[in-house]
Amino acid sequence: MPPPGGHPQRHAKPVTDSSLEPWSIKRVLAWASDDFRRRGNPSARLDAELLLAEALGCDRIKLILDSARPLAEGELGRYRTLIKRRRVGEPVAYILGRREFFALPLRVDRRVLIPRPDTEVLVESALRETHDRNLYGRMLDLCTGSGCVAIAFAKARPTWRVVAADLSAEAAALARENVQRAGVAHNVAVLEGDLFAAVSDRSCFELITANPPYIPSGEIESLDADVRDFEPRLALDGGADGLSITRRIVQNAARYLSPGGLLALEGGFDQAPAVAGLLADSGFGEIARAKDLAGIERVVLGRKPR
Ligand SMILES: C[S@@+](CC[C@H](N)C(=O)[O-])C[C@H]1O[C@@H](n2cnc3c(N)ncnc32)[C@H](O)[C@@H]1O
């Protein structure tokens, strides 16, 4: 493949008479994976496949089935454009414009944080802890971003009324789009505002969830470039100790929860003890922690006393 930045033989191992070989699916994939790998990309092969499938408008299985097929010039051109974006660190989810969360295909772009698999633990915990109320309840998802948590919960609990809110008007616009596409517009409303200012003072919920920004400000510069340079700063920066938004949520949540109502919060890999402490200080009971797939305590839950 004529690569974005030079001839393949300057990067890849020489192949006998490679200049005469057609740029088949197999060959461009080997070249692109190798290029990504040498640039330190830990998911080089997967990224190369996802981007090629996007350029060709097919799924990844088809890349295997048709691996010997030579690519047309237009297909190579499209692939080259996508490779250039990934090479400068743009996350694959932004390039594709989508990311799966809780088996739901969501639209994502630079207006919102890319939903992470760890956050599925927040949804699972909220569903488990409210299963005795599966017929009716009210949920508020603060810091909703793409709307992933609110939409996944609403899909599982179609009879609940769900409010999703974010300070960013741009994020709220994308969350509304995702709500429509997921077919949950009948039970999810998306609002804008600074935490609880998005809802009326008289609002009352059985469940409040949030995955707030929780990276300490001083650590943002040392994040991976893919995150630091592409994801919204507003979605990352949790203030001096990473807990400034979490603290405000915990201190105000009880006013908006029904007696026995549940507060469920995601935090950073080392923040669970501190978040649990904040909940205890604000009078929450039944405080529990849930681990993510890597065994890290990721979610902290507490109930407003009855
Ligand atoms: C870590 S992202 C989480 C997004 C989404 N819930 C998820 O799990 O992928 C945090 C979100 O909080 C929003 N945010 C930051 N400060 C806020 C505030 N004061 N009030 C409401 N939302 C805020 C950001 O715009 C961002 O969308």
The ligand as an SDF file (V2000), in Angstrom:
LIG
                    3D

 27 29  0  0  0  0  0  0  0  0999 V2000
  -16.1700   11.0730   32.8600 C   0  0  0  0  0  0  0  0  0  0  0  0
  -17.3740   11.7930   31.7780 S   0  0  0  0  0  0  0  0  0  0  0  0
  -18.6350   10.5500   31.8950 C   0  0  0  0  0  0  0  0  0  0  0  0
  -19.5100   10.4570   30.6910 C   0  0  0  0  0  0  0  0  0  0  0  0
  -20.4260    9.2380   30.6790 C   0  0  0  0  0  0  0  0  0  0  0  0
  -21.3170    9.2220   31.8260 N   0  0  0  0  0  0  0  0  0  0  0  0
  -19.6170    7.9640   30.6510 C   0  0  0  0  0  0  0  0  0  0  0  0
  -19.6240    7.2280   31.6560 O   0  0  0  0  0  0  0  0  0  0  0  0
  -18.9700    7.6490   29.6310 O   0  0  0  0  0  0  0  0  0  0  0  0
  -17.9300   13.1170   32.7760 C   0  0  0  0  0  0  0  0  0  0  0  0
  -19.0090   14.0130   32.1970 C   0  0  0  0  0  0  0  0  0  0  0  0
  -19.3190   14.9930   33.2150 O   0  0  0  0  0  0  0  0  0  0  0  0
  -19.6370   16.2170   32.6110 C   0  0  0  0  0  0  0  0  0  0  0  0
  -19.4530   17.2730   33.6190 N   0  0  0  0  0  0  0  0  0  0  0  0
  -18.3150   17.8390   34.0620 C   0  0  0  0  0  0  0  0  0  0  0  0
  -18.5710   18.7410   35.0280 N   0  0  0  0  0  0  0  0  0  0  0  0
  -19.9150   18.7270   35.2210 C   0  0  0  0  0  0  0  0  0  0  0  0
  -20.8000   19.4430   36.0910 C   0  0  0  0  0  0  0  0  0  0  0  0
  -20.3310   20.3510   36.9520 N   0  0  0  0  0  0  0  0  0  0  0  0
  -22.1280   19.1990   36.0050 N   0  0  0  0  0  0  0  0  0  0  0  0
  -22.6010   18.2760   35.1250 C   0  0  0  0  0  0  0  0  0  0  0  0
  -21.8170   17.5700   34.2820 N   0  0  0  0  0  0  0  0  0  0  0  0
  -20.4850   17.7940   34.3250 C   0  0  0  0  0  0  0  0  0  0  0  0
  -18.6970   16.2940   31.4270 C   0  0  0  0  0  0  0  0  0  0  0  0
  -19.1900   17.1820   30.4500 O   0  0  0  0  0  0  0  0  0  0  0  0
  -18.6670   14.8260   30.9670 C   0  0  0  0  0  0  0  0  0  0  0  0
  -19.6420   14.6000   29.9760 O   0  0  0  0  0  0  0  0  0  0  0  0
  1  2  1  0
  2  3  1  0
  2 10  1  0
  3  4  1  0
  4  5  1  0
  5  6  1  0
  5  7  1  0
  7  8  2  0
  7  9  1  0
 10 11  1  0
 11 12  1  0
 11 26  1  0
 12 13  1  0
 13 14  1  0
 13 24  1  0
 14 15  1  0
 14 23  1  0
 15 16  2  0
 16 17  1  0
 17 18  1  0
 17 23  2  0
 18 19  1  0
 18 20  2  0
 20 21  1  0
 21 22  2  0
 22 23  1  0
 24 25  1  0
 24 26  1  0
 26 27  1  0
M  CHG  2   2   1   9  -1
M  END
$$$$
